[in-house]
Amino acid sequence: MSHAINWFEIPVTDLDRAIGFYTAVTRRPLQRMDFGVPGQEEAVFETADQGERTGSLVKSAHAQPSQLGAVLYLNVEDDLDACLARVITAGGAVAQGKTALPPGLGSFAHIVDTEGNKVGLHALA
C-alpha cells in the first residue's frame, strides 16, 4: 500500500540553519541534492528503509516559510517530550505542546521551526 503523502517540501530561507534544526530535532540525516531546478536548493530527508526519499527542505524564491496553510507531521521515533526539548535547544518554538490522541494513536505537538514554518510532530508512544 502506498502512503497518502508522496512528497513534502518545507520552505526555508537559510538552508544550512534549517538542516541543523531538522537534523537535531528528528535525528535523521538530510542530504543536499540538486534536482536541476534553477535558483532552488534542497536538502532531502531520507528514511532508514534503503535510503528512500520522502521530502525536502527547499530554498527558493517560489516557496516562503509560513505558519498558515497545511500542516505536515513528522514521525518522532523516541519520546515526544524529549523531541520537544530538542526543538527549543535547536532554536525552534513549541506552538502546541504534547497532546494525547485516543488510546493507541499516540500524541502530537506543533512546533515552529527556525524558518517560521508550523510543523506537526507525531509519536505513537
N, C-alpha and C positions, 0 to 999 in steps of 0.2 A: 504494500500500500504506500502511495506517495504522501508526503506531508502537504498540508494546505499551503504552507509558505514555501515558495520556490526559491526565493532570494530576498534579502533585505539590504537596504543601504541606509546608513546613518550619516547624515551630512555633518561635516566638520569644517572648522576654519583653520585649525592648526593640527595637521595630521600626526606629527610626532607627539604632541601633547595627548591627543586622543588615543593613539596607540598605547602610550604609557598608562593612561587611565583604564582602558578596557583590558589590557593585559593584567594590571594589578587587581581589578575587580573580578574578572571572570577566570583568571588563572589559565587562560587559553592563549596560545600564540596567535599572532597576526603576521601575515606575510605581505609585504608590499608587492603589488602586481601592476603591470601595465596592460590594460585591455585595448590600447590603441585609440582611446577617446581623447582628442586634442583638449588640452587645458584641464585634464582631470587626473587626480592622483588617488590611488586606492590602496587600502590595506585590508586583506581578506581574512575573515575568521575561518579556522579550519577545525574540523571535528576529529575525535580520536579514531573514527572509522575510516581508515585508509586515506586520510588527508582530504576527505570530502569537503568541498567548499559550500558555505551556507549563506554568506552575506559579507558585506564590507563596510568600512568607513570610507566616505567619499569626500574629497575636497574638490569642489567645482563651483564655478560661478552660477551654475544652474540648480544647486542644492544648498539651501541655507538651514542652519540649525533652528529648531523651534520646539516649544512645549505644546504646540497646538497640533491637531490632526491625529492620525493613527498612532497607537502605542504598540511597539513591538516588545515581546517578552523574551528575555534571555534565560536559559536554564542555569540554575545555581546547583552545582554538584555537591556542595557541602552545606553547612548551616547558614541559613539566610541572615541571621543576626551577625555572624562573622563577616559575611559578604557586605552587609550594610556598613559595618565598621571600616572595611577596606574602601568603600565608596568615599567616605569622609577623608580618610588618610590620603587617597589619590586625588583629592581636590574637588570631588563632586558634592552633591547635597541630597538628602532624603526628602522627597516631596510627600510621600505617604509611607509611613512605617509598615512594618510587618503586619499583614492582615490575614487571619486564618480563613481558609475556604472550608466547605463542608468536609466531613471525615473522608479521608482517602485522597483528597485532592491537593493537600499541602497548603502552602501560603504564598502570598505575593507581596511586593512592595513596588513603589515608583520612586525613581531617582531622577536627578537632573545631572547630566554629565558635564564635563569640563567645557563642552562646546555650547551648552544651553538646551540640549535635547532632553525631553522627558522620555525615559525608557523604563519598561517594566522588568522586574526580576521575578522568577517563579522557582520555588523549591518544593519537592514532594515531601521532604522531611519537616 
